[in-house]
Amino acid sequence: METLSIRLKIGDREYPMKVKTEDEAKIRRAGKLINDKIKRYREEFGLDDRQDLLAMVAFDCMVESMEVTAVNNEDTDLINSKIIQINQHLSSLL
């Protein structure tokens, strides 16, 4: 497992990190998405306070995560239901 030392700028600060080589692109993409959200909140709401901006971004990310989790749970329930139906159908054929 090779690691890289990178510096990721989030907001107005740089953060040194050691990341797996295969995760570098994902980490940099996450940083870009955070910076894009910070910029959006700064422009839309006129916020300049770094703590307020990061709090809003964290809140936004948590809401998105909860929505994705809910969709995944619904998909899992649907898949399990279909598997049960298929198993019942197969059992009736045997």
Residue pairs with C-beta under 8 A, 6 or more apart in sequence:
1 20
2 20
2 21
3 18
3 19
3 20
3 21
4 18
4 19
4 20
4 21
4 24
5 16
5 17
5 18
6 16
6 17
6 18
6 19
6 24
6 27
6 28
7 14
7 15
7 16
7 17
8 14
8 15
8 17
8 27
8 28
8 31
9 15
9 31
9 35
10 31
10 34
10 35
10 38
11 34
11 35
11 38
11 50
11 53
11 54
12 50
17 27
19 27
34 57
34 61
37 56
37 57
37 60
37 61
38 53
38 54
38 57
41 47
41 53
41 56
41 57
41 60
42 48
42 53
45 56
47 53
47 56
